[in-house]
Amino acid sequence: MRNAYPDDILNKQKGERDSAQPDFWSQRYASGRTPWKIDHVPHRLDAFIRSLRSGSNILVPGCGEDYRAIEAFDRAGHRATAIDFSPFAVEHTKKRLSHLGDKIILGDFFSYPFDAGAFDAVYERTFLCSLPPRLSKNYSARVAQLLQPEGVLAGFFFYGEESDPPPHPLTELKALEIFGGRFDLLKTEAVADSLPIFAGKEKWQEWRLRSNTTIQ
Ligand SMILES: C[S@@+](CC[C@H](N)C(=O)[O-])C[C@H]1O[C@@H](n2cnc3c(N)ncnc32)[C@H](O)[C@@H]1O
């Protein structure tokens, strides 16, 4: 099966170590080798944004240059914060969203000093699948730490066969291992308007943080 990220994106020669470094991503953005980039707000995200309580506090981790998603949350009256560790991507996104100022953060999702429980929802798209699998459980623990009890992790999750990962696909079993200890799966839906490279391999999912989860 064709690699979902052609042209050596996240390939094995570059290795997991490199994709965990900001430079790896900045080089991809600077050279335009960004097949995950989307030029519109996906239908399902739009519906989710409209379903949120007015003024919700939203985090977009690994936002890259996807300013449209951040802008859509903002326009709908929510408080959007986004973070990425690639200076190139953050500069681009800040330029597009100059009115959001320091809400577009240059920093590491895993270590930036956000307050615990600060967010009502976290929006995921092509961030989890780009992380080395050894970080998957750190990702769910970090999201759980940043969400309010019963807050929601929502977005597009990469599933299905991938003979040459990364990107690293989930399976139902892996997703349960990663999220099952802290989250309940509220919704899982096929995605109709995926980019061709993700067609049939993305699911829209909403995972709710259990209220009795211990925040570490
Ligand atoms: C495949 S891109 C996805 C970008 C965006 N979510 C989108 O849909 O266009 C993955 C992004 O995650 C960022 N990233 C990877 N590890 C990160 C980390 N530990 N903290 C913050 N950003 C990170 C990269 O810089 C890159 O912009």
The ligand as a MOL file (V3000), in Angstrom:
LIG
                    3D

  0  0  0     0  0            999 V3000
M  V30 BEGIN CTAB
M  V30 COUNTS 27 29 0 0 0
M  V30 BEGIN ATOM
M  V30 1 C 1.6300 16.4040 10.2980 0
M  V30 2 S 1.7760 17.9930 11.0170 0 CHG=1
M  V30 3 C 0.0700 18.4140 11.3400 0
M  V30 4 C -0.1950 19.8870 11.4240 0
M  V30 5 C -1.6630 20.2820 11.6000 0
M  V30 6 N -2.2760 19.6120 12.7340 0
M  V30 7 C -2.4530 20.0520 10.3490 0
M  V30 8 O -3.4540 19.3230 10.3930 0
M  V30 9 O -2.1070 20.6260 9.3130 0 CHG=-1
M  V30 10 C 2.3700 17.6300 12.6720 0
M  V30 11 C 2.7270 18.8950 13.4400 0
M  V30 12 O 3.0390 18.5580 14.7840 0
M  V30 13 C 4.0780 19.4060 15.2290 0
M  V30 14 N 4.6880 18.7630 16.3960 0
M  V30 15 C 5.2780 17.5370 16.4630 0
M  V30 16 N 5.6780 17.2710 17.7140 0
M  V30 17 C 5.3360 18.3650 18.4720 0
M  V30 18 C 5.4660 18.6880 19.8490 0
M  V30 19 N 6.0460 17.8400 20.7210 0
M  V30 20 N 4.9730 19.8670 20.2970 0
M  V30 21 C 4.3850 20.7380 19.4240 0
M  V30 22 N 4.2310 20.4790 18.1060 0
M  V30 23 C 4.6940 19.3030 17.6310 0
M  V30 24 C 4.9790 19.5650 14.0210 0
M  V30 25 O 5.8190 20.7070 14.1000 0
M  V30 26 C 3.9460 19.6390 12.9010 0
M  V30 27 O 3.5950 20.9920 12.6170 0
M  V30 END ATOM
M  V30 BEGIN BOND
M  V30 1 1 1 2
M  V30 2 1 2 3
M  V30 3 1 2 10
M  V30 4 1 3 4
M  V30 5 1 4 5
M  V30 6 1 5 6
M  V30 7 1 5 7
M  V30 8 2 7 8
M  V30 9 1 7 9
M  V30 10 1 10 11
M  V30 11 1 11 12
M  V30 12 1 11 26
M  V30 13 1 12 13
M  V30 14 1 13 14
M  V30 15 1 13 24
M  V30 16 1 14 15
M  V30 17 1 14 23
M  V30 18 2 15 16
M  V30 19 1 16 17
M  V30 20 1 17 18
M  V30 21 2 17 23
M  V30 22 1 18 19
M  V30 23 2 18 20
M  V30 24 1 20 21
M  V30 25 2 21 22
M  V30 26 1 22 23
M  V30 27 1 24 25
M  V30 28 1 24 26
M  V30 29 1 26 27
M  V30 END BOND
M  V30 END CTAB
M  END
